[in-house]
Amino acid sequence: MSLFSCGRFQLDLSQPKVMGIVNVTPDSFSDGGQHDTLVHAVAHAEKLLKDGADILDVGGESTRPGAAVVAIDEEIRRVIPVIQALSSLNVPLSIDTRKPEVMRAAIEAGVDLVNDISALEGQGAIDLLASTQVGICLMHKQGDPQTMQIAPTYQDVVLEVGQYLAKRIELALNSGVAAQRIVADPGFGFGKCLEHNIALFQSIDLLGERLGLPILVGVSRKKMLGEITGQELRERMLSSVVAAVLAVQKGASIVRVHDVRETVDALKLWKVLK
């Protein structure tokens, strides 16, 4: 049994877990504006939980390519009421943020996991997380959301992503964060072209072995799927589900998705029929 220590929860990652996305934003690439009020966000989260989500990931700032930075106070205003409203549900809650101030507020409000695209590079973030028992997702990105897709370059994307994540993991461990509290995310689409994304996807198992930690994969509805299939954003549900199953087959322990019910059903079939 592989346990992920995640705040109030010990998650058994010997079976893949599905993280449902709750974007409390007006401008996220896929569902911006659909759940940007407390009532709508809570209703969406409850639906995802009913559909089989194992984790709910709440985000108040879009990190899509070209997205504008959201002020700290505004991001807190968006996410904290949602977290407070969901904290009584028996489900791990995650905050998707790169700002230490938002992390602190979210932890105080009851989240169990900090999902940071900046891998705790924010000033004071590692020390903050080391003083808690919440889980941590460290993600790789090249550049910032405003410019990361202009001209991403690597000599060896798998090697470089792995080296970056290994360094961030080492810093967290040296600061007192237990290894069982950490998962790693290669950061599909965050400063990567299609060629880079494909190479990383094909090496999910290798990355997991090199890092010695569970891997979280988020490719749901992303541009890479459209580039492969020719589908527009709203047509990518099927390709997203297939990609999630393939990610698990390659060794991913957690898949972060928009389409929870379809992904959960597909993974049930995979488990029985594989």
Residue pairs with C-beta under 8 A, 6 or more apart in sequence:
1 12
1 14
2 12
2 13
2 14
2 214
2 253
3 10
3 11
3 12
3 13
3 180
4 10
4 11
4 13
4 135
4 180
4 181
4 183
4 214
4 253
5 133
5 135
5 178
5 180
5 181
6 55
6 92
6 112
6 113
6 134
6 135
6 181
7 92
7 93
7 111
7 112
7 113
7 133
7 134
7 135
8 92
8 112
9 92
9 112
11 17
11 54
11 55
11 92
13 214
13 253
13 254
15 271
16 248
16 252
16 253
16 254
16 255
16 267
17 54
17 55
17 253
17 254
17 255
18 52
18 53
18 54
18 55
18 244
18 254
18 255
18 257
18 260
18 263
18 264
18 267
19 53
19 54
19 55
19 56
19 57
19 94
19 216
19 218
19 254
19 255
19 256
19 257
20 45
20 48
20 49
20 51
20 53
20 55
20 56
20 57
20 257
20 258
20 260
21 31
21 48
21 57
21 59
21 220
21 256
21 257
21 258
22 35
22 41
22 44
22 45
22 48
22 56
22 57
22 58
22 59
22 82
23 30
23 31
23 32
23 34
23 35
23 36
23 59
23 62
24 35
24 36
24 41
24 58
24 59
24 60
24 78
24 79
24 82
25 32
25 33
25 36
25 59
25 60
25 61
25 62
25 70
25 78
26 32
26 33
26 36
27 33
27 62
27 64
27 67
27 68
28 59
28 62
28 64
29 62
29 64
29 221
29 233
30 220
30 221
30 233
30 258
31 258
32 62
34 40
34 44
35 41
35 43
35 44
36 78
38 81
38 82
38 85
41 58
41 82
42 82
42 85
42 86
45 56
45 58
45 82
45 86
45 89
46 89
48 56
48 260
49 56
49 89
49 91
51 260
51 261
51 264
52 260
52 261
52 264
53 91
53 260
53 264
54 91
54 92
55 91
55 92
55 93
55 94
55 113
55 254
56 86
56 89
56 91
56 92
56 93
56 94
57 94
57 95
57 96
57 113
57 115
57 256
58 79
58 82
58 83
58 86
58 93
58 94
58 95
58 96
58 106
58 111
59 79
59 95
59 96
59 97
59 115
60 70
60 74
60 75
60 76
60 77
60 78
60 79
60 96
60 97
60 102
61 67
61 69
61 70
61 75
61 96
61 97
61 98
61 99
62 68
62 70
62 145
63 96
63 98
63 117
63 145
63 190
64 145
65 145
65 148
65 149
65 189
66 145
66 146
66 149
67 145
67 146
68 146
69 146
70 78
72 99
72 101
72 102
75 97
75 99
75 102
76 101
76 102
76 105
79 95
79 97
79 102
79 106
80 105
80 106
80 109
83 93
83 95
83 106
83 109
83 110
83 111
84 109
84 110
86 93
87 93
87 109
87 110
92 112
92 113
92 135
93 110
93 111
93 112
93 113
94 111
94 112
94 113
94 114
94 115
94 135
94 137
95 102
95 103
95 106
95 107
95 111
95 113
95 114
95 115
96 115
96 117
97 103
97 106
97 114
97 115
97 116
98 116
98 117
98 118
98 121
98 122
99 122
100 122
100 123
100 124
100 125
100 128
103 114
103 116
103 122
103 125
103 128
103 129
104 128
106 114
107 114
107 128
107 132
107 134
111 134
112 134
112 135
113 134
113 135
113 136
113 137
114 120
114 129
114 134
114 135
114 136
114 137
115 137
115 139
115 185
115 216
116 122
116 125
116 136
116 137
116 138
116 139
117 139
117 141
117 187
117 190
118 125
118 139
118 141
119 138
119 139
119 140
119 164
119 165
119 168
120 126
120 129
120 136
120 138
120 168
120 171
120 172
121 168
126 171
126 172
126 175
126 177
127 175
129 136
129 172
129 177
130 172
130 175
130 176
130 177
133 181
134 181
135 181
135 182
135 183
136 172
136 177
136 181
136 182
136 183
137 182
137 183
137 184
137 185
137 216
138 165
138 168
138 169
138 172
138 182
138 183
138 184
138 185
139 184
139 185
139 186
139 187
139 190
139 216
140 161
140 164
140 165
140 185
140 186
140 187
140 190
141 148
141 187
141 190
141 191
142 148
142 152
142 154
142 190
142 191
142 192
143 150
143 152
143 191
145 190
148 190
148 191
149 189
149 191
149 193
152 191
152 192
152 193
152 196
154 160
154 196
157 192
157 196
157 199
157 200
158 199
158 200
158 203
158 206
158 207
161 186
161 187
161 200
161 207
162 206
162 207
162 210
162 211
165 184
165 186
165 207
165 211
166 210
166 211
169 179
169 182
169 184
169 211
169 213
172 182
173 179
173 182
179 212
179 213
182 213
183 213
183 214
183 215
183 216
183 253
183 254
184 207
184 208
184 211
184 213
184 214
184 215
184 216
185 215
185 216
185 217
185 218
186 200
186 204
186 207
186 215
186 217
188 197
188 200
188 201
188 217
188 218
188 219
188 222
188 224
189 197
189 219
189 222
189 223
189 224
192 200
194 224
194 227
194 228
197 219
197 224
198 224
200 207
201 217
201 219
201 243
201 246
201 247
201 250
202 250
204 215
204 217
204 247
204 250
204 251
204 252
205 250
205 251
207 215
208 214
208 215
208 251
208 253
214 253
214 254
215 251
215 252
215 253
215 254
216 252
216 253
216 254
216 255
216 256
217 244
217 247
217 252
217 254
217 255
217 256
218 255
218 256
218 257
219 225
219 240
219 243
219 244
219 247
220 240
220 243
220 244
220 255
220 256
220 257
220 258
220 259
221 233
221 236
221 237
221 240
221 258
222 236
225 231
225 236
225 239
225 240
225 243
226 232
226 233
226 236
228 239
229 236
229 239
231 239
237 258
237 259
237 262
240 257
240 258
240 259
240 263
241 257
241 259
241 262
241 263
241 266
242 266
244 255
244 257
244 263
244 266
244 267
245 263
245 266
245 267
245 270
247 255
248 255
248 267
248 270
249 270
249 274
255 263
257 263
